[in-house]
Amino acid sequence: MLEYAQKLTLTPGEMVEADVAALAAAGFSARDVLDIAEVVGYYAYVNRIADGLGVSVETWLEAEE
């Protein structure tokens, strides 16, 4: 699942049916796959909107070094 999420995040144009088939082979249902894709897509969308609007990181979050 994490490999799928990473690929969908970093290289969405390279997603193929085999990526979904791998999740199914690992025991994920069709609904699970949809949920995974929707969550990954939602976070990508929200982050791009925030970046595009110049939204700052919440002050309570620790900065990564």
N, CA, C and O atoms as a GROMACS GRO file, in nm:
protein
  260
    1MET      N    1   0.083  -0.118   0.000
    1MET     CA    2   0.000   0.000   0.000
    1MET      C    3   0.087   0.125   0.000
    1MET      O    4   0.058   0.221  -0.072
    2LEU      N    5   0.192   0.124   0.079
    2LEU     CA    6   0.277   0.243   0.085
    2LEU      C    7   0.353   0.265  -0.045
    2LEU      O    8   0.374   0.380  -0.085
    3GLU      N    9   0.393   0.158  -0.111
    3GLU     CA   10   0.458   0.173  -0.242
    3GLU      C   11   0.360   0.233  -0.343
    3GLU      O   12   0.398   0.319  -0.423
    4TYR      N   13   0.237   0.187  -0.338
    4TYR     CA   14   0.132   0.241  -0.425
    4TYR      C   15   0.112   0.390  -0.397
    4TYR      O   16   0.108   0.472  -0.490
    5ALA      N   17   0.101   0.426  -0.270
    5ALA     CA   18   0.079   0.565  -0.231
    5ALA      C   19   0.196   0.653  -0.273
    5ALA      O   20   0.177   0.765  -0.320
    6GLN      N   21   0.317   0.602  -0.256
    6GLN     CA   22   0.434   0.680  -0.295
    6GLN      C   23   0.438   0.700  -0.447
    6GLN      O   24   0.464   0.811  -0.494
    7LYS      N   25   0.411   0.596  -0.522
    7LYS     CA   26   0.412   0.608  -0.668
    7LYS      C   27   0.303   0.703  -0.715
    7LYS      O   28   0.327   0.786  -0.803
    8LEU      N   29   0.184   0.692  -0.658
    8LEU     CA   30   0.074   0.780  -0.696
    8LEU      C   31   0.107   0.926  -0.663
    8LEU      O   32   0.066   1.016  -0.736
    9THR      N   33   0.178   0.948  -0.556
    9THR     CA   34   0.216   1.083  -0.515
    9THR      C   35   0.326   1.141  -0.604
    9THR      O   36   0.316   1.254  -0.649
   10LEU      N   37   0.429   1.063  -0.627
   10LEU     CA   38   0.548   1.114  -0.696
   10LEU      C   39   0.541   1.105  -0.848
   10LEU      O   40   0.594   1.192  -0.919
   11THR      N   41   0.477   0.999  -0.899
   11THR     CA   42   0.473   0.979  -1.044
   11THR      C   43   0.335   0.929  -1.087
   11THR      O   44   0.323   0.817  -1.137
   12PRO      N   45   0.233   1.011  -1.068
   12PRO     CA   46   0.096   0.965  -1.096
   12PRO      C   47   0.073   0.923  -1.241
   12PRO      O   48  -0.012   0.837  -1.267
   13GLY      N   49   0.145   0.980  -1.333
   13GLY     CA   50   0.128   0.944  -1.473
   13GLY      C   51   0.182   0.806  -1.508
   13GLY      O   52   0.157   0.756  -1.617
   14GLU      N   53   0.254   0.745  -1.417
   14GLU     CA   54   0.310   0.613  -1.440
   14GLU      C   55   0.227   0.501  -1.377
   14GLU      O   56   0.265   0.384  -1.384
   15MET      N   57   0.115   0.535  -1.317
   15MET     CA   58   0.029   0.433  -1.257
   15MET      C   59  -0.030   0.345  -1.368
   15MET      O   60  -0.071   0.394  -1.473
   16VAL      N   61  -0.033   0.214  -1.342
   16VAL     CA   62  -0.088   0.118  -1.437
   16VAL      C   63  -0.178   0.019  -1.363
   16VAL      O   64  -0.178   0.014  -1.240
   17GLU      N   65  -0.252  -0.057  -1.439
   17GLU     CA   66  -0.343  -0.155  -1.380
   17GLU      C   67  -0.270  -0.252  -1.286
   17GLU      O   68  -0.328  -0.299  -1.188
   18ALA      N   69  -0.146  -0.281  -1.317
   18ALA     CA   70  -0.068  -0.373  -1.233
   18ALA      C   71  -0.049  -0.318  -1.091
   18ALA      O   72  -0.036  -0.396  -0.996
   19ASP      N   73  -0.048  -0.187  -1.076
   19ASP     CA   74  -0.036  -0.128  -0.942
   19ASP      C   75  -0.158  -0.162  -0.858
   19ASP      O   76  -0.147  -0.193  -0.739
   20VAL      N   77  -0.274  -0.155  -0.920
   20VAL     CA   78  -0.399  -0.190  -0.850
   20VAL      C   79  -0.403  -0.340  -0.825
   20VAL      O   80  -0.445  -0.384  -0.718
   21ALA      N   81  -0.360  -0.418  -0.923
   21ALA     CA   82  -0.358  -0.564  -0.909
   21ALA      C   83  -0.269  -0.607  -0.793
   21ALA      O   84  -0.299  -0.704  -0.723
   22ALA      N   85  -0.159  -0.537  -0.772
   22ALA     CA   86  -0.069  -0.570  -0.661
   22ALA      C   87  -0.138  -0.550  -0.527
   22ALA      O   88  -0.118  -0.627  -0.434
   23LEU      N   89  -0.219  -0.446  -0.517
   23LEU     CA   90  -0.294  -0.424  -0.393
   23LEU      C   91  -0.396  -0.536  -0.372
   23LEU      O   92  -0.412  -0.586  -0.261
   24ALA      N   93  -0.463  -0.573  -0.479
   24ALA     CA   94  -0.561  -0.682  -0.469
   24ALA      C   95  -0.492  -0.812  -0.428
   24ALA      O   96  -0.545  -0.887  -0.346
   25ALA      N   97  -0.376  -0.838  -0.484
   25ALA     CA   98  -0.301  -0.959  -0.449
   25ALA      C   99  -0.256  -0.958  -0.303
   25ALA      O  100  -0.237  -1.063  -0.242
   26ALA      N  101  -0.238  -0.838  -0.248
   26ALA     CA  102  -0.199  -0.825  -0.107
   26ALA      C  103  -0.320  -0.833  -0.014
   26ALA      O  104  -0.304  -0.826   0.108
   27GLY      N  105  -0.440  -0.848  -0.071
   27GLY     CA  106  -0.559  -0.866   0.011
   27GLY      C  107  -0.649  -0.745   0.024
   27GLY      O  108  -0.748  -0.749   0.098
   28PHE      N  109  -0.617  -0.637  -0.046
   28PHE     CA  110  -0.703  -0.519  -0.039
   28PHE      C  111  -0.823  -0.537  -0.131
   28PHE      O  112  -0.811  -0.586  -0.243
   29SER      N  113  -0.939  -0.498  -0.082
   29SER     CA  114  -1.062  -0.505  -0.163
   29SER      C  115  -1.065  -0.389  -0.262
   29SER      O  116  -0.984  -0.296  -0.252
   30ALA      N  117  -1.158  -0.395  -0.355
   30ALA     CA  118  -1.174  -0.285  -0.450
   30ALA      C  119  -1.207  -0.156  -0.376
   30ALA      O  120  -1.160  -0.049  -0.414
   31ARG      N  121  -1.287  -0.165  -0.272
   31ARG     CA  122  -1.321  -0.047  -0.191
   31ARG      C  123  -1.198   0.007  -0.120
   31ARG      O  124  -1.179   0.128  -0.110
   32ASP      N  125  -1.114  -0.084  -0.070
   32ASP     CA  126  -0.989  -0.041  -0.006
   32ASP      C  127  -0.902   0.037  -0.102
   32ASP      O  128  -0.848   0.141  -0.067
   33VAL      N  129  -0.889  -0.015  -0.224
   33VAL     CA  130  -0.806   0.051  -0.326
   33VAL      C  131  -0.862   0.190  -0.356
   33VAL      O  132  -0.787   0.287  -0.367
   34LEU      N  133  -0.993   0.200  -0.369
   34LEU     CA  134  -1.055   0.330  -0.392
   34LEU      C  135  -1.026   0.425  -0.276
   34LEU      O  136  -0.990   0.540  -0.298
   35ASP      N  137  -1.041   0.377  -0.154
   35ASP     CA  138  -1.014   0.461  -0.037
   35ASP      C  139  -0.869   0.508  -0.035
   35ASP      O  140  -0.842   0.625  -0.007
   36ILE      N  141  -0.776   0.418  -0.065
   36ILE     CA  142  -0.634   0.454  -0.067
   36ILE      C  143  -0.609   0.562  -0.171
   36ILE      O  144  -0.545   0.663  -0.143
   37ALA      N  145  -0.660   0.541  -0.292
   37ALA     CA  146  -0.641   0.639  -0.400
   37ALA      C  147  -0.703   0.774  -0.363
   37ALA      O  148  -0.644   0.879  -0.390
   38GLU      N  149  -0.821   0.772  -0.303
   38GLU     CA  150  -0.887   0.897  -0.267
   38GLU      C  151  -0.810   0.972  -0.158
   38GLU      O  152  -0.797   1.094  -0.166
   39VAL      N  153  -0.759   0.902  -0.060
   39VAL     CA  154  -0.684   0.969   0.048
   39VAL      C  155  -0.554   1.027  -0.006
   39VAL      O  156  -0.520   1.141   0.023
   40VAL      N  157  -0.483   0.948  -0.085
   40VAL     CA  158  -0.358   0.998  -0.143
   40VAL      C  159  -0.386   1.118  -0.233
   40VAL      O  160  -0.316   1.220  -0.225
   41GLY      N  161  -0.487   1.108  -0.318
   41GLY     CA  162  -0.523   1.218  -0.406
   41GLY      C  163  -0.567   1.342  -0.330
   41GLY      O  164  -0.533   1.454  -0.369
   42TYR      N  165  -0.642   1.323  -0.224
   42TYR     CA  166  -0.689   1.436  -0.144
   42TYR      C  167  -0.572   1.512  -0.082
   42TYR      O  168  -0.567   1.634  -0.087
   43TYR      N  169  -0.479   1.438  -0.022
   43TYR     CA  170  -0.364   1.504   0.040
   43TYR      C  171  -0.279   1.577  -0.062
   43TYR      O  172  -0.228   1.686  -0.035
   44ALA      N  173  -0.262   1.517  -0.181
   44ALA     CA  174  -0.187   1.584  -0.286
   44ALA      C  175  -0.257   1.714  -0.325
   44ALA      O  176  -0.193   1.818  -0.341
   45TYR      N  177  -0.388   1.707  -0.341
   45TYR     CA  178  -0.468   1.824  -0.378
   45TYR      C  179  -0.456   1.935  -0.272
   45TYR      O  180  -0.426   2.050  -0.305
   46VAL      N  181  -0.478   1.899  -0.148
   46VAL     CA  182  -0.475   1.998  -0.040
   46VAL      C  183  -0.337   2.062  -0.029
   46VAL      O  184  -0.326   2.184  -0.011
   47ASN      N  185  -0.232   1.982  -0.040
   47ASN     CA  186  -0.098   2.038  -0.030
   47ASN      C  187  -0.066   2.131  -0.147
   47ASN      O  188   0.000   2.233  -0.128
   48ARG      N  189  -0.111   2.097  -0.265
   48ARG     CA  190  -0.086   2.184  -0.381
   48ARG      C  191  -0.163   2.315  -0.368
   48ARG      O  192  -0.112   2.421  -0.404
   49ILE      N  193  -0.284   2.308  -0.319
   49ILE     CA  194  -0.362   2.430  -0.299
   49ILE      C  195  -0.294   2.518  -0.193
   49ILE      O  196  -0.278   2.638  -0.213
   50ALA      N  197  -0.253   2.457  -0.082
   50ALA     CA  198  -0.186   2.533   0.023
   50ALA      C  199  -0.056   2.595  -0.028
   50ALA      O  200  -0.027   2.711  -0.001
   51ASP      N  201   0.022   2.517  -0.102
   51ASP     CA  202   0.146   2.571  -0.158
   51ASP      C  203   0.117   2.684  -0.256
   51ASP      O  204   0.186   2.786  -0.256
   52GLY      N  205   0.016   2.665  -0.339
   52GLY     CA  206  -0.019   2.766  -0.438
   52GLY      C  207  -0.068   2.896  -0.379
   52GLY      O  208  -0.055   3.002  -0.440
   53LEU      N  209  -0.123   2.888  -0.259
   53LEU     CA  210  -0.173   3.008  -0.192
   53LEU      C  211  -0.073   3.064  -0.091
   53LEU      O  212  -0.099   3.166  -0.027
   54GLY      N  213   0.041   2.996  -0.077
   54GLY     CA  214   0.143   3.043   0.017
   54GLY      C  215   0.106   3.024   0.162
   54GLY      O  216   0.152   3.098   0.249
   55VAL      N  217   0.023   2.923   0.189
   55VAL     CA  218  -0.017   2.896   0.327
   55VAL      C  219   0.102   2.844   0.405
   55VAL      O  220   0.172   2.753   0.361
   56SER      N  221   0.125   2.902   0.522
   56SER     CA  222   0.236   2.860   0.607
   56SER      C  223   0.200   2.736   0.686
   56SER      O  224   0.083   2.706   0.710
   57VAL      N  225   0.304   2.664   0.726
   57VAL     CA  226   0.287   2.547   0.813
   57VAL      C  227   0.240   2.597   0.949
   57VAL      O  228   0.282   2.703   0.996
   58GLU      N  229   0.154   2.520   1.011
   58GLU     CA  230   0.106   2.556   1.145
   58GLU      C  231   0.225   2.575   1.239
   58GLU      O  232   0.322   2.500   1.232
   59THR      N  233   0.217   2.673   1.326
   59THR     CA  234   0.327   2.703   1.416
   59THR      C  235   0.351   2.594   1.519
   59THR      O  236   0.460   2.586   1.576
   60TRP      N  237   0.252   2.511   1.545
   60TRP     CA  238   0.270   2.406   1.645
   60TRP      C  239   0.344   2.285   1.588
   60TRP      O  240   0.383   2.197   1.664
   61LEU      N  241   0.364   2.280   1.457
   61LEU     CA  242   0.439   2.171   1.396
   61LEU      C  243   0.589   2.200   1.407
   61LEU      O  244   0.634   2.312   1.382
   62GLU      N  245   0.663   2.098   1.443
   62GLU     CA  246   0.807   2.114   1.451
   62GLU      C  247   0.866   2.111   1.311
   62GLU      O  248   0.826   2.028   1.228
   63ALA      N  249   0.959   2.199   1.285
   63ALA     CA  250   1.025   2.202   1.155
   63ALA      C  251   1.121   2.085   1.144
   63ALA      O  252   1.187   2.049   1.241
   64GLU      N  253   1.128   2.025   1.024
   64GLU     CA  254   1.224   1.918   1.001
   64GLU      C  255   1.360   1.979   0.975
   64GLU      O  256   1.373   2.084   0.913
   65GLU      N  257   1.461   1.912   1.024
   65GLU     CA  258   1.598   1.962   1.003
   65GLU      C  259   1.668   1.880   0.902
   65GLU      O  260   1.784   1.907   0.871
   0.00000   0.00000   0.00000
